């Protein structure tokens, strides 16, 4: 038994995802993480390993998340391949019958959506190519010489070169979308095509202006009749009202054919040359091919017409003075998307725009309070605390701020006796029980934190999320209780729907990252 999953299901899945991620009843976040990629692979930056998809990997990915940024309605768009118009290239034309037995020309694509049948011009206007100069002498089309720049609703040629191209204007990409979403390989498609008022003129024109637009000449034929004549013939099929105007040249050959009335309701059809007084005696019979537009016409449903099976999600990651949830001074090597995570120790969906997934400690000096300003914690090194006799807490350094004495850390499986694949114990580990850093020490415990060049301890007198130093406010991005802060998101909640391992980059204070994730359905 042979079967396929059609492109229409992929388009539907993409639309459902856009509806899901933009719904007010859901809450989606992009995230960055993994500062210690070299512990996974010495060649990570040259060749990041493919992510693994398992429940075990899901929890480990959570362990290494640093910060999350909420995805808003304005951060999501449909995406299609970018085909930028260039003079001299031959483009495919829209055809309703492209498949493996009837490939597109000249790309030899076996499906419409893999063909180069649309373009974006210098003004970020998007056009469908309805005719690429195909005729009996140029069965694979001709080079495009005139860049389409018009915004007329009806299809037409773009210039006076006579390249034979007919273009249909669809839409202009919003300038804000260009700034946020433009990439080398993709352009965006509006998510509100069916509802936004500014697009309705194109949709109504598609539905009201007549369905059929293009007829190709397959063979010019030679009629036994007068030269230089014009005939209007009926288009017959399962629709009604279609007519084609045929011009015969001075050798009684078909010179051109245009759809003079597009009619309606056609899913197949051909030009009936027994009508319109067309000569019925031929040396050779002229042949034509009618191109059937998409349902309701070109431009009515651009998701179906352009094959919108991809969704582009945008996030901008930056560290600012009021909310330093995204660390500096260390690397990030992983990005992703999580759906419907919960607020920390809550059953409520996380809604805050930007949150930290890290634990944090407010440190102070043991011998002198300001010793924390000269402390050095190496990124990804370990810190420890003797919580009680025989019990040690251990964490991995993510960042340390000398101005505030705030150290951020995570606790992943490698610290507790397991390697990353959970296959074997790691010799010399602290044991396989996770112990939290605490500011209320029991018998045999200490507030001291080891792992730097200074002897520091948890400042268990500090509460709040703002530190005042020399009359300046330092916003910490997390709330501390007795010098200890917990993450703002509940670890392991929601669903990780996208993981991307990337070559590592080191973040600095004035740096920002524009993250553009393309999801293909």
C-alpha positions in Angstrom: 0.0 0.0 0.0 1.3 3.4 -1.0 0.4 6.6 0.9 1.7 10.2 1.4 1.2 12.9 4.0 0.2 15.8 1.8 1.6 19.3 1.9 -1.8 20.6 2.9 -1.5 18.7 6.2 1.8 20.4 6.8 0.3 23.8 6.0 -2.6 23.0 8.4 -0.1 22.0 11.1 1.8 25.3 10.6 -1.4 27.3 10.9 -2.4 25.4 14.0 1.0 26.1 15.6 0.7 29.8 14.8 -2.7 29.8 16.4 -1.4 27.9 19.4 1.6 30.0 20.0 -0.3 33.3 19.6 -3.3 32.3 21.7 -3.8 34.2 24.9 -4.5 30.9 26.7 -1.0 29.7 26.0 2.4 31.0 26.9 5.5 30.2 24.7 9.1 31.1 25.4 12.4 31.0 23.6 15.4 30.2 25.7 19.2 30.1 25.7 21.5 27.9 27.6 24.4 25.4 27.9 27.6 27.3 28.9 29.8 24.2 29.1 29.5 22.7 25.7 33.2 21.8 25.7 32.3 19.1 28.3 30.2 17.4 25.8 32.5 17.6 22.8 36.0 19.1 22.2 34.8 19.9 18.6 31.4 21.4 19.6 32.2 24.8 18.0 33.3 23.2 14.7 30.5 20.6 14.6 27.7 20.9 17.2 26.2 17.5 17.8 22.6 16.9 16.7 20.2 17.2 19.6 18.7 14.0 21.0 15.0 13.6 21.5 14.2 11.6 24.7 12.6 12.3 28.1 16.1 12.0 29.6 17.4 14.7 27.2 14.4 16.9 27.9 15.2 17.1 31.6 18.9 17.6 31.0 18.1 20.4 28.6 16.1 22.0 31.3 19.0 21.7 33.7 21.2 23.8 31.4 18.7 26.6 30.5 19.9 30.1 31.5 17.1 32.5 30.6 13.8 32.6 28.8 12.1 35.3 26.7 8.3 35.4 26.1 7.1 34.9 22.5 4.5 37.5 21.6 2.0 37.6 18.8 4.3 40.0 17.0 7.2 37.5 17.2 5.6 34.9 15.0 5.2 34.8 11.2 4.8 32.2 8.5 7.9 31.8 6.4 8.7 30.8 2.9 11.9 30.4 0.9 13.4 33.7 -0.2 13.6 34.0 -4.0 15.0 37.4 -4.7 14.3 38.6 -8.3 17.4 38.9 -10.4 17.6 39.9 -14.1 18.6 37.1 -16.4 17.3 34.3 -14.3 14.6 32.0 -15.6 11.9 31.4 -13.0 9.3 28.6 -12.8 5.7 29.5 -13.4 2.7 28.6 -11.3 1.2 25.3 -12.5 -1.5 23.3 -11.0 -0.2 20.0 -12.2 3.4 19.8 -11.1 4.4 16.4 -9.9 7.1 13.7 -10.4 5.6 12.8 -13.8 5.1 16.4 -14.9 8.1 18.4 -13.5 8.3 22.2 -13.3 10.6 24.0 -15.8 13.3 25.0 -15.6 14.0 23.8 -12.0 12.8 20.2 -12.6 11.0 20.4 -9.3 8.5 17.6 -8.6 6.2 19.7 -6.5 4.8 23.2 -6.8 6.2 24.3 -3.4 9.7 23.3 -4.3 9.6 25.3 -7.5 10.8 28.9 -7.9 7.5 30.3 -9.0 7.4 33.4 -6.9 9.8 36.3 -6.1 10.4 39.1 -3.7 11.7 42.4 -5.3 13.9 45.2 -4.1 10.8 46.9 -2.5 10.0 43.7 -0.5 6.9 43.1 -2.7 6.0 39.5 -3.4 4.8 38.3 -6.7 3.6 35.0 -8.3 5.0 34.2 -11.7 1.9 33.1 -13.8 3.8 32.9 -17.1 7.6 32.6 -17.6 7.7 33.0 -21.3 6.9 29.4 -22.1 5.9 28.8 -25.7 6.7 26.2 -28.4 10.1 27.7 -29.1 10.9 28.1 -25.3 9.3 25.1 -23.6 11.4 25.7 -20.4 10.7 29.4 -20.2 12.9 32.5 -20.8 15.1 34.7 -18.7 13.2 37.4 -16.8 14.3 40.9 -17.8 11.8 43.2 -16.2 11.6 43.4 -12.4 7.9 43.6 -11.2 7.3 46.6 -9.0 3.7 47.4 -9.7 0.9 46.9 -7.1 -2.0 46.5 -9.6 -4.4 43.9 -8.6 -4.7 42.3 -12.0 -1.8 40.2 -13.4 0.4 41.8 -16.1 3.8 42.1 -17.6 6.4 44.1 -15.6 8.0 46.1 -18.5 8.6 46.5 -22.2 11.4 44.0 -22.8 9.0 41.4 -24.2 10.4 38.7 -21.9 6.9 37.0 -21.9 6.5 37.1 -18.1 3.2 37.7 -16.4 3.3 38.5 -12.7 0.6 38.7 -10.0 1.2 41.0 -7.1 0.3 39.5 -3.7 1.6 41.7 -0.8 4.3 44.0 0.5 6.3 42.7 3.5 5.7 45.0 6.5 8.7 47.2 7.3 8.7 46.1 10.9 8.7 42.4 9.8 11.7 43.2 7.5 13.7 44.5 10.5 12.7 41.6 12.8 12.4 38.6 10.6 14.4 39.1 7.4 17.0 36.4 6.8 19.3 35.3 4.0 17.0 32.3 3.2 13.5 33.2 4.2 10.9 35.9 3.9 7.8 36.3 6.0 4.1 35.9 5.1 1.4 37.7 7.1 -0.3 35.7 9.8 -3.5 37.7 9.4 -4.1 37.5 5.7 -7.7 36.4 6.2 -8.6 39.2 8.7 -6.4 42.2 8.1 -8.3 44.9 6.2 -5.4 46.0 4.1 -5.2 42.6 2.4 -8.9 42.2 1.5 -8.6 44.0 -1.8 -6.3 41.3 -3.1 -8.5 38.6 -1.8 -11.7 40.1 -3.2 -10.0 40.7 -6.5 -9.0 37.0 -6.6 -12.5 35.9 -6.0 -14.4 38.4 -8.2 -12.2 39.1 -11.2 -12.5 35.7 -12.9 -10.8 32.5 -12.1 -8.7 31.6 -15.2 -5.7 33.8 -16.0 -3.2 31.9 -18.2 -3.3 29.7 -21.3 -0.1 28.4 -22.8 0.5 27.6 -26.5 1.8 24.0 -26.8 1.8 23.9 -30.6 1.1 26.9 -32.9 -0.5 24.8 -35.7 -1.3 26.1 -39.1 -4.8 27.0 -40.1 -6.3 26.9 -43.6 -7.8 30.3 -43.4 -7.1 34.0 -43.6 -3.9 35.4 -41.8 -3.8 38.1 -39.2 -7.1 37.3 -37.6 -8.4 37.4 -34.0 -10.8 34.8 -32.6 -12.5 34.4 -29.3 -13.2 30.8 -28.4 -15.0 29.1 -25.5 -13.2 27.4 -22.6 -15.0 24.2 -21.8 -14.6 22.1 -18.7 -16.4 21.9 -15.4 -16.6 25.7 -15.0 -18.5 28.3 -16.9 -18.0 31.5 -18.7 -14.4 31.1 -19.7 -13.2 32.6 -23.1 -9.8 32.8 -24.8 -8.8 35.3 -27.4 -6.4 33.8 -30.1 -4.4 35.9 -32.5 -3.3 34.3 -35.8 -0.3 35.8 -37.5 0.4 36.4 -41.2 1.3 32.8 -41.7 -2.0 31.6 -40.2 -0.1 30.3 -37.1 -1.2 31.0 -33.6 0.8 34.0 -32.5 -0.7 34.5 -29.0 -3.5 33.5 -26.7 -4.9 35.4 -23.7 -7.7 34.6 -21.3 -10.3 37.3 -22.1 -12.9 36.0 -19.6 -11.7 33.9 -16.7 -15.2 32.5 -15.9 -15.6 30.6 -12.7 -15.6 27.1 -11.1 -12.9 25.5 -13.3 -10.8 22.6 -12.0 -10.0 21.5 -15.6 -10.7 22.9 -19.0 -9.5 23.4 -22.5 -10.0 25.9 -25.4 -12.6 24.7 -27.8 -11.4 25.7 -31.2 -14.6 24.6 -32.8 -16.1 27.8 -31.4 -15.6 31.5 -32.2 -15.4 31.0 -35.9 -11.9 29.6 -35.6 -10.9 27.9 -38.9 -11.7 24.2 -38.9 -9.2 23.2 -41.6 -5.6 22.8 -40.5 -2.3 21.8 -41.8 -1.4 21.1 -38.2 -3.7 21.5 -35.2 -2.9 24.2 -32.7 -2.7 23.0 -29.1 -3.2 24.9 -25.8 -2.9 24.3 -22.1 -5.1 26.0 -19.5 -3.5 26.7 -16.2 -5.9 26.3 -13.3 -5.4 28.7 -10.4 -5.8 27.8 -6.7 -9.2 27.6 -5.1 -10.9 31.0 -5.3 -8.1 32.5 -7.4 -4.6 33.8 -7.1 -4.1 35.7 -3.9 -7.2 34.5 -2.0 -5.4 32.0 0.2 -1.7 32.7 0.2 -0.9 30.0 2.7 -2.1 27.4 0.3 -0.8 29.2 -2.8 2.7 29.8 -1.4 3.0 26.5 0.6 3.4 28.0 4.1 4.8 24.9 5.9 7.3 26.9 7.9 7.0 29.3 10.9 9.6 31.8 11.9 9.9 32.7 15.6 11.9 35.8 16.7 13.4 36.7 20.0 15.9 39.4 21.0 18.1 38.5 23.9 19.9 41.3 25.7 21.1 42.2 29.2 20.0 45.5 30.6 20.5 47.2 33.8 17.0 46.6 35.1 16.6 42.9 34.3 19.9 41.0 33.9 18.3 37.6 33.4 20.6 36.8 30.5 24.1 36.4 31.9 27.3 38.0 30.6 30.9 36.7 30.7 30.1 33.2 29.7 29.0 31.3 26.6 25.7 30.1 25.3 25.6 27.1 23.0 21.9 26.1 22.8 18.6 27.8 21.9 15.1 26.5 21.9 11.4 27.0 22.4 9.3 25.7 25.4 5.5 25.8 25.4 3.5 26.6 28.6 6.1 26.5 31.3 4.9 27.2 34.8 6.0 30.0 37.2 8.3 28.6 39.9 6.5 26.4 42.4 3.2 27.3 40.9 0.4 25.8 38.9 0.1 29.1 36.9 1.4 29.6 33.4 4.6 31.7 33.3 3.7 35.1 31.9 6.6 37.4 32.7 8.3 38.8 29.7 11.8 37.7 30.6 12.9 35.3 33.3 15.9 33.6 34.8 16.1 29.8 35.0 19.1 29.9 37.3 19.7 29.7 41.0 21.6 32.6 42.5 23.5 33.4 45.7 24.3 36.9 47.1 27.8 36.6 48.5 29.8 38.7 50.9 33.3 38.4 52.4 34.1 36.4 55.4 37.1 38.4 56.6 36.0 41.8 55.1 32.5 42.4 53.6 33.9 43.9 50.4 36.2 40.9 49.6 33.5 39.7 47.2 34.6 42.5 44.8 38.0 40.9 44.2 36.8 37.4 44.0 37.3 35.4 40.8 35.0 32.5 39.9 35.9 30.8 36.6 33.0 30.2 34.3 31.7 26.6 34.5 33.9 25.8 37.5 32.3 24.2 40.6 31.3 25.8 43.9 30.6 23.9 47.1 29.1 24.5 50.4 29.2 22.2 53.5 25.6 22.1 54.4 26.0 19.8 57.4 28.4 17.1 58.5 29.0 14.8 55.6 26.6 16.7 53.3 27.9 18.9 50.5 26.1 21.1 48.0 27.7 21.5 44.6 26.9 23.8 41.7 28.4 24.9 38.4 29.2 28.6 38.0 27.3 30.3 35.2 28.2 33.9 36.0 29.6 36.1 38.8 29.0 39.9 39.1 31.8 41.6 41.2 29.7 44.7 41.6 26.9 43.0 43.3 28.4 39.8 44.6 25.7 37.8 42.9 26.7 34.3 41.7 24.4 32.4 39.4 24.7 28.6 39.0 23.0 25.5 37.9 23.1 21.9 39.1 23.2 19.3 36.3 23.6 15.6 36.3 27.4 15.6 35.7 27.9 17.0 39.2 26.1 14.1 40.9 27.8 11.0 39.6 26.4 10.7 36.1 27.8 11.4 32.6 25.6 13.2 30.1 24.2 10.0 28.7 23.4 8.5 32.1 25.5 5.5 31.1 28.0 5.3 34.0 29.1 7.0 37.2 31.8 9.6 37.1 34.7 8.9 39.4 35.4 11.5 42.1 32.0 12.9 42.2 30.2 14.3 45.2 27.7 11.5 45.1 24.4 11.3 43.3 22.1 13.2 45.6 21.3 16.8 44.7 21.8 19.1 47.7 20.6 22.7 47.7 22.7 25.6 48.8 21.1 27.0 52.0 21.4 30.1 54.3 20.1 28.3 57.4 23.0 26.0 58.3 22.5 23.0 60.6 25.0 21.0 62.7 28.4 21.0 61.1 27.4 23.3 58.3 28.8 26.6 57.1 27.7 29.6 55.0 31.1 29.6 53.3 31.2 29.0 49.5 34.4 27.6 48.1 35.5 27.9 44.4 37.1 31.3 44.2 40.3 33.0 45.2 38.6 34.6 48.2 36.8 33.1 51.2 33.2 34.2 50.7 29.9 33.3 52.3 26.2 33.6 51.6 24.9 37.0 52.8 22.0 35.6 54.7 21.0 39.2 55.7 20.0 40.2 52.2 16.4 40.2 51.0 14.9 41.7 47.8 15.7 42.2 44.2 17.5 45.6 44.3 20.9 46.2 45.8 21.9 49.8 46.7 25.6 50.6 46.5 26.9 54.1 46.8 23.4 55.4 46.3 23.1 53.5 43.0 20.4 50.9 42.4 21.5 47.6 41.0 18.6 45.5 39.7 19.3 41.8 40.2 16.5 40.4 38.1 15.6 37.8 40.8 14.3 38.0 44.3 16.6 36.9 47.1 15.5 35.6 50.5 18.3 35.4 53.1 20.8 35.7 50.3 19.4 32.8 48.2 17.3 33.2 45.0 15.4 30.5 43.2 14.6 30.4 39.4 11.6 32.3 38.1 10.4 29.3 36.1 9.5 25.8 37.2 12.1 23.4 35.9 10.8 20.5 33.7 7.3 22.1 33.3 5.7 22.6 29.9 7.0 21.0 26.7 10.3 21.6 25.0 9.2 21.7 21.3 12.5 22.9 19.7 16.2 22.4 20.5 19.1 23.7 18.5 22.7 23.1 19.4 24.8 26.0 18.1 28.5 27.0 18.0 29.1 28.8 21.3 29.2 32.6 21.6 30.4 34.6 24.6 28.0 37.2 25.9 29.1 40.7 26.9 27.2 43.5 28.7 26.4 45.5 25.6 25.7 42.5 23.4 22.3 41.4 22.0 21.4 38.4 20.0 18.6 38.3 17.4 17.3 34.7 17.5 15.3 33.6 14.4 14.1 30.1 14.6 12.5 28.5 11.6 10.2 25.6 12.3 9.3 23.3 9.4 6.1 21.3 9.5 
